[in-house]
Every structure is written in C-alpha cells, then in structure tokens.
Amino acid sequence: MKIYSWNVNGYRAVIKKNFNEWFEQSNADVVMVQETKAHPDQIPDKNRDLEGYKSFWNWSKVKKGYSGTACFTRQPVLSHSFGLADEKYQGEGRVVLMEYEQFYLFNIYYPNGQMSDERLEYKMGFYDSFLEYAEKLRKKKPIVVGGDFNTAHKEIDLKNPKANSERSGFLPIERAWLDKFIEHGYVDTFRMFDDSPGKYSWWSYRFNARKNNAGWRIDYFFVSEELKDNVKNAWIESDVMGSDHCPIGIELLFP
C-alpha cells in the first residue's frame, strides 16, 4: 500500500502547476494533502474527485482560505471522520481519519506556533489531544499518521539548528513532544531507511532557501511500532516542485 503526504500550500494553486502530472505518475493508493486553503465547492469537479479515487475533504469552518486537509484513496475505507475527539481542536479542517482493514490512517496538518504564545499553546494542546485519541484507537488497530507536523525533531532535521533554536518549529518544548510521541511507541519511518543529513521537506520562499537546500524536515510518516515490520520503504521527493513543501511517501506491505 503506497501512501503519500504533501502540504500543497493551496490546492487551487498547485493544480495549476504540476499536481495532476505528479499524481498520475505516483501510482499511489492514498494521497493525503494539507493546507488546501479551499472549500470543495471552489474546486472543479475533475480536481475535487479524482478518477478512480474516493475523496474526503475537511475544510476550515473558522476562516476562509485557511488550513484544510483532503484525502484521495483507491483502497476501500471502512469508516472515516474529521477532526480530533476534543471539540477545542475542531473547526480548522486539520484532520481526516480513515479506517482501513489493517490500520487507522491519520492525515493531519498540525498547527503552527510562530504567530503568538497563544498559538504555540494551542499547538501543544493539539499534539496532546491527538496522542490521546491515537492511543485510544490503537487499542483496536495500529496507527499510521502522516502530514505536516510543523516541528523539526533533531538537529539533523534542519539546515541551521542553532539559529532556529528559539523559533517555533524547533523549540525544546516541541522537540520534547516528539520525543514523548516516540516513547509511546511510534516510529519515524523515514529514519528507518535514511539517517543522512540534508534531507528536508520544507524550504522558505526567501533567501533562495530551496536552491541552497536550507530546509527543514517537518513532514513525517509515523507508524505505531506494531506496524514497523510492515514498512517496506519511506522517502522524500525533494525534486517535486509546486509548493514550499515536497511530497513524502511510505510503502506498507501486508501478507
């Protein structure tokens, strides 16, 4: 089962670029996108419901053109839902949850904490609410979660760690939460296959950051450890343009 995640930074913008071509060649079973910035009614039918795939859209109810997530799947979905269990963290269109036969799959656009102390607090509360929800579901089936976590975990995961040590996205409190998440038995799938530096998934539009590969790895696929042996591959497609993020992928193999 081949699954992709991509923060497209505006779905209406990326479909005018290379999204359709990339999607067709991806041969994906599931494509999850974040930061769609659109209500489904604003998108042409051919781009909202891609041929051969069932789509699930979750959009921001609190602000137009903000946040938003969507999933395209050609594998049968047993059930689906939107948002976290805690109502405090609903309304911004950040979560699509799909249940498959073998696992639960979360597509999540985690909040950014850079705007203010209040948004950082919201981000940390969102993290905890997600973990609580995932652990509850995990009693029934394993968990796969992909998306934009908005935090680089270790120094290897960004170009300039010291310069960004006091910036949300690399704060000790955010990195400590990822440590806690992993301690609960979740595995960073990319690092199962690649422990080299210079592998990023987001680059600022400023200062020729992408050209200079001055990036951050803030997009991840994690699996609960009971699925670790089913992970066949995980990768970053840093050569794919169209957004300030690039697609990431994971391949799961089931007997």
VENCORKA-V705782 format. One record per run of one state. SS is the DSSP state (h for helix, s for strand, l for the rest). FROM is the first residue (numbers start at 0). LEN is the number of residues. Records with the same first field share a line. If there is no record, write none. Layout:
SS->FROM-LEN + FROM-LEN
This chain:
l->0-1 + 7-3 + 14-4 + 26-3 + 34-5 + 42-2 + 48-5 + 58-10 + 73-5 + 82-4 + 89-5 + 99-3 + 109-7 + 138-3 + 148-6 + 158-3 + 164-7 + 183-2 + 188-1 + 193-8 + 203-11 + 216-2 + 236-8 + 245-2 + 252-3
s->1-6 + 29-5 + 53-5 + 68-5 + 78-4 + 94-5 + 102-7 + 141-7 + 157-1 + 185-3 + 201-2 + 214-2 + 218-6 + 230-6 + 244-1 + 247-5
h->10-4 + 18-8 + 39-3 + 44-4 + 86-3 + 116-22 + 154-3 + 161-3 + 171-12 + 189-4 + 224-6
